[in-house]
Amino acid sequence: MKAILVIADGMADRPLKKLDWKTPLEAARKPSLNHIANTGVCGIMDPISPGLPPGSDTATLALLGYNALKVYSGRGAFEAIGSGVNVLPDDVAFRCNFATVDNNLVVSDRRAGRISNEDASKLAESLQKIELEKHSDAVFLFKNTIQHRASLVIRGPKLSTAVSDSDPEKIGEEVSEIKPLDESREAKLTAEVLEELMQKFHEVLKQHAVNKERVKRGLPPANIILCRGAGTIPNIKPLSQTYGISAVCIGAAPLIRGVCKAAGMKLIDVKGATGTPQTDFMAKAKATVQALKTNDFVLLHVKATDVASHDGNIKQKIELIEKIDSMLGYVLNNIDLGSTYLAVTADHTTSSLTRDHEGDPVPIAITGPYVRCDDVEKYDERACAKGGLNRIRGVDLMPILMNLIGKTKKFGA
């Protein structure tokens, strides 16, 4: 027996007036998702706990069976290792955005117009050439990932994750000053190094030819780096040791790849997988089918629905759900349904109205040869809530799947 877990990032939503109080999932045409619900067992799931909006990092940790409240050590390291940056145990890593600010450092666009990978790469190359003056014993690695996203790793003696973010996380607000969050020398040093870097980055970006060209084209300049989520590599037990399985991740988002790598999963690169709405859905479906032949567990992650939600693009979100549905149709038609369990969920609710993660539960459906099918006929937030799984936590999902494929051990005599 084998299992596939499909995570559609931010696919769950709230009812919207523009959709006659339906959610995008309820409004979308989705025969494959409905088939999975109709032939499986359904429920709703709180990724962390009821009412708590999770990040994609903590939610994915939970969906892989880890208690995120205990093992989470910050987002930055996941983002870095997922993008191929080598992070050492004493390094401190940050998640970064290319962003746009005015002359008073007030943020007007936290994503610099979702800058292209090409422009971001040119800017990142220039930033990596910067030399620290006040703290020359520290070194850094800066790498752009997808569009506006980037990773920053600081390496040096006596660093700390106890520093504040520079990202105010809202437009119309001034870039935040980076401060130590405790009284330690390590926190003070790290804050000073990071503040020096951010200032030097800003000076380079303001004058960069790429940004001058962007302004000429009417595009927002990527003239500052916002950083947040200081983190280190978490100490977690690999899935292979917990369940005795071979597990792989198919996804383009560096954050998710980082979480999966920390969990000991093999990362599979898929040509055309971009982590954007323009990703090649069918290439990911084919890669999933191929990976299942030689592995026990495949995680298939799609970032696109979360991107549409954060942009408040309801029409695009519906279109992306329908593309995910077609992707799942290919998977269903090309796997052995007599020996494979297929689970579909979202890592969190992302409201297309608030454009942010919310603490609402997400739908979950599992189809496979021996599930106790319920009466649910459609896959969406309200229909799945009536299913046989009832209401579970994210950390419950992996044990449920591993039990179905015979990889759990009895507790007690």
N, C-alpha and C positions, 0 to 999 in steps of 0.2 A: 504493500500500500504506500501511496505517495500523496503529497499535498501541495497545493498552490494557494498562496495568499495574495490576493490583489488588493492593493491599497490605492484608492483614488484620493489624492491629497485634497482636503477641503471640499470634497464633493457634497457633503451634507450641508443643508442651508435652512433658513427659516422661510415660512410662507411670505410671499411677496404680493403686494397690491397689484403690481403690473402683471402678475400672472393669475389674477383672480384668486389670490390667497393660496395658490399652490406653491410648492417649492420647485426649484429647477428640476429636481429628480422626478417630481410628480408630473411636471409639464413635458418632460422629454419622452421621445419615442424610444423604447428600450426593450425590445423583445428578448434579448439574451439575458439581461439582468432579471427580467420578470420570470424567465424560464428557471433561472437559478433559484429564485425565491419559491417558485411554484413546486419545484421538485426537491426542495431542501428544507432545512429548519432555519427559522429566522429569529431575530431579536433586535434589541437596541443595546448600545454599548457606551459606557462612559469611559473614554480613553484613560483618564487618570481617576477622577472621582466626579460625582454629580456637581454640575455648576462650575467646575474649574476649567477655564480655557487652557488647553495644552499647547505647547509648541510642537512642531513636527518632530523635533528630536526626542522629547520626553514621551510623546505619543507612540512613536515607532519603537522606542525602548520597551514601552509597556506591551505593545502588540507582539513583541518577540518574547514576552514572558518575564521581563525584568521589572522589579519594583523601582520605578523611576524616582520616587520620593527618597529612596535610599542610595541609589547608585549614580544618580546624575551628577556630573562634575563640570557642567558648562557646555555651551553649544560650540564654542570656537574650535575645539579640538576635533570634533566630528566633521565640521566643515572642511578643516585642513586636511585630515587624512583621507577624506572622501574625494578630495581634488588631487590627491597624489603627493601631498606635501608630507615629508617625514617629520613626525612630531616626537620628540624625545620626552622621557618621563618628567623632566624638570622644566620643559618649555611651557610657555603660556600662549594660548592661541585665541584669536578673536575672529568673530564674524564681521565682515565689513560690507559697506555699500558705497559705490560711487554715487554721489549726490550733488545737488545744486543748491548753492547759497548765494545771498546777495552780499553787498559790501559790508553789511553789519553782521554777517554770519547767521542770518536768519534763513532757515531751510525752506525752499520753495518746491523742491521735488526730491524725495528721499531715494528715488531710483534713477535720477538723471535721465528721465524720459525712456527708461528701460534701454539704456545705451547698448549698442551692438557689441557682440563679442570682439569684433575686429578693433573697434575704437578702444574698448576697455583693455585689450591686450597691449596696444601701443602705449597707453597711459601707464599700465602696470610695469612695463619694461623700463620706463623712465623712473618710476618710483623706486624700483629695486636698486637703482644706482646711487641713491641718496646715502650719505655717510653721516652717522651720528657724531656730534661734536662733544656734547656735554657728558655723554655716557658711551664712550668709545669701546668699553669692554663688552657691551651688548651688541648682538647682531640680530637681524630680522630677515624674514622671508615673506614676501608679498606676492600673491598670485591671484589673478582674476579667474573666475569660474564660469558662471553663466550670466550673461547680460551685466547687470549692475552689481552682481555679487562678487565677493572676493574673500580671501583668507589672509590673515596676518599672524605669523608666528614670531614671538620674541624669545631669543635664547641668550642666556647669560647667568651669572651667579646670583643667587638669592632673589628670585622673582616670586610674585604672588598673584593669585587670581582675584584678590580682594581689592579691585579697582572698579570705579564707576564707568558707565558707558558715555561716549561722546554723542551718541545718537539720541535725540529727544523723542524719536519715534512719532513725531507729529510735524506736519508742515506748519509754517507760520511761527515756529519757535526757534530760538537761538540755539546753536550747537552747544551742547553741555560741556562744562569744564570737567576734565578727568581728574578724579580725586581718589585718594586711598580710602578704603572702607573700614580699615582698622588702624591701630596705632603702630603696627609693625614697621620696621625699617624696610622689609621686603615690599610691602604694599606701597610705601612712599616712593621707593626706587622705581617700581614698575609704573606707577602713575607718571613720574617724571619722564621716564623713557618714552612712554606712550604719547604724552603731551608734546614732547619734542618732535616725535615722528609725525604726528598729526599736523603740526604747524609747518614742518618742512614739506609734507605732502601737499598741503594747501598752496604753498608758494610755487611749487613746480606745476601743479595742475592749472593754476590761474594763467600761467604764461604759455601753456603747452599749445603747440600748433593744432593738435586734434580739437581742442576746445575752441580755439579761434575759428576753425572751420565750421564747427557745430553751430556757433553763434551766427555765422554768415548764412547758414542753411536754415536758421530759425529754430534750431534745436537747443534744448537746455544744456549748458556746459556741465561736464562732470568735474566740478572745480573743488571738491572736497571729498575726503574719506570719512565716513561715519563708522565707528566701531562699537561693538557690544558683545556680550556673551563670553567674557573671559572664561577659558576652560582648560582642563588638562585631560589626558587620556583616562577614561574610567577603568577601574579594575573589576571587570565582569567575567563570568565564566562562559566560555564559548558554547554555542548550541551543540556542537559536536560532542562535547563532554557531558552536557546535561541530558541529551536525548540519544546520543549515538547516531546522529544523522549527518549526511552530507547536505549542506545548505548553500544556496546561491542567491544573489540579489541581481535583479535586472531593473536598473533605474539610472537616470542621468543626473539627478539632483545630488550634488556633493554631500549635502547634509545627510541624506538618507544612506548614501553609499558609505559614509563615515560611520554611522551607527551600525550598519550591517558588518562592516569590516571589523569594528570593535567587538562584535558578537561572533567573530570567527568565520563569517560567511565569505565565500568566494564572490568577487565582483566580476560581472560579465559586461563587457563593452558591446554596445549595439550601434552599428552605423545608422545614423539618422535619428538617434535618440538624443534629444536636445534639452529636455527639462523645461520646454516652453510649449505653448499651444501649437507650434509648428512641428512638434515631434512626430516621428514615424511610428504611429500606433501599430501598424501591421508588422513592422520589423520587430517590435518588442513582443508581439504575440508569437511570431515564429521562433524567436529566441527562447521564449518560455517553453514552448513545446519541445524544442531541441534539448534544452537544459534538463527537462524532466526525465529524459531518457537515461541519464547517468547520475541523477541526484534524487534525494528523498524529499527535499523541500525547496520550493522556488518562491521567492518573494518578487512580485511584479509591481513596481511602483510607478504611478503616473502623477506628475506634478501639475499638469496643465490646468485642471479644474480650480486649483488653489490660486493660480495666477489670475484667472478670469474673475474669481471672487474678490480678490484684493483690488482689482481694477473696477469693480462694480459693473462688470460687463455681463449682464444676465443672459442676453442672447447668445454670446459666445460660450457661456457656461453650459447652456442647454446643448449647443452644438457639440461641445467637447464630451459631454456625457453620452451623446449618441455615437461619437467616435469610439469611446471606451466600450460601449455596447457592441459595436462591430468587432472590435478587438477581441472581446470575450466570446463572440460568436465563432471566431476562428479557433480560439483555444478549445471551446467545447466540441467543435467538429474534428479536432485533431489529437485528442488525448483519449486514453482508455478510461471511459467513465465507470468501468467495472472495478478499477483498482486505484482511482484517483479521487481525492476530495478537493473541491474548489470552494474557497471562501472569498467573499467580496465585502469590503467595508471602506470606510473613510478614516483617516487618522484623527480628524476633528471636524467640527462644523466651522465653515467660514461663511459668514453672512455677506451676501452681495449688497446688503443695505449699509451695514456698519463698516464693511470692507475689512473686517478683522476676525480673528479666531474667537469663537464663543464657547461657552461651557455646555451647550446642548448635546445630548447623546446622538450617536450616529447609527445608521442601520447596519446590520450584519446578517449575512445569509451564507449558509454552508450547504452545498449539495454533494452527494457522493453515494456510494453503494449501500451503506447501512445507516444512514441518518434517519432519525425519527421525524418524518415529514409532518408538517403542520398544515393549517388551512390557509396560510398566506399565499396570495396569488400574484402580488406585485412587489417590486423592490423599490421602496421609498421609506422616508422617515416614519410616516404614520402607519403604513401597512405592516412594516416589519415589527413595529412595537407590539403587535398582537400575536407574535410567533412563539414557538415552543422554547426558544432559548431564554425568553423573558428579558430581563435587564441584567447584563453582565458588565464586568470591568475589563479594560483592555488587557490587564495582566492575566485574565482568565482564558483568553483566546488561544494562546499557544498550547497550554495543557489540553484544551478541548481537541485541538487538531492532532496533537501528538497521541492522545488517547485513541482517536479514530484510526490512526495508521499503525497502532500497536507499538508505540515507542515510550509509553509510560510504565512505571513500576508500581506494584501494589504497595499501599501504605498500611503497615501493620501486619499481623500474622495471618 
